[in-house]
């Protein structure tokens, strides 16, 4: 597995990084994002959605588990936030396979809570926030 590190000094660079990330994995549709609370996972998903030309408002699906957004071309993009699930089986209840294997983009926050259900060939994005001065 290749590891690519992309650094960003501020939120203004997120669109560039989102474009670069999508370009690095043109055939991939499932991206899992890990990072501490408040590290910017949802903010980065908003940048990814801008690159995919999503026309809907992108916000965290914290309570609904999944949000569906549409692109300018009418394609679906799915945004999962698994922070509030208690067990992975909750994804079975919402029919996660229909989303994960749809061929549409899926961006998943807090994937570690359902790691056994997420396809092994997903793109893993780890967001780290540098301490001041680094």
Secondary structure, DSSP 4 states (H G I P E B T S, - for coil): --------SSGGGHHHHHHHHHHHTTT--EEEEE--TTSSHHHHHHHHHHHTTB-SPP---TTTSEEEEEBTTS-EEEEEE-TT-SSTHHHHHTTHHHHHTSSSEEEEESGGGGGGGS-TTPEEEE---PPTT-
